[in-house]
Amino acid sequence: MLIIKSQNKADVDEAQRRYWWAKTPQERLAAAARLIAQVRQLYAANPANPALTNGERVLKSTTPIPRRGR
């Protein structure tokens, strides 16, 4: 995991971009697959969402979980 600290957002964005494109295509593909799996787990964790069939995409939550007020 990459942790970048800076007060300048442009510096952080550039460092993240360099880090991502320094990876091999196989590493980027594996990271994308992990991200998709995490999204599916989060979607399935909300019981109000309908179940996904094989090949169906998660675009957004059907019924988002309300967040706490600040």
Phi, psi and omega in degrees: 000137181261128176240120182241128179243129178194153175272350181255115183298326180298323178296318180295315179300317180294319179295319178296319179297314179298318180299314183295313184282351174281344179285155176285160177303324179293321178293320178294321178294319178295320178295320178295320179296320177296319180297317178298319179296320178295319179297317179297322178295316179297318179297316182289338181291337179272111183295343180282345179280141176290153180294146178271140173271168181298126179090351179283140184264149174267109178265315174195163180293135178294317179228093183299149176282127181295141180268157177291145175286150180259000000 
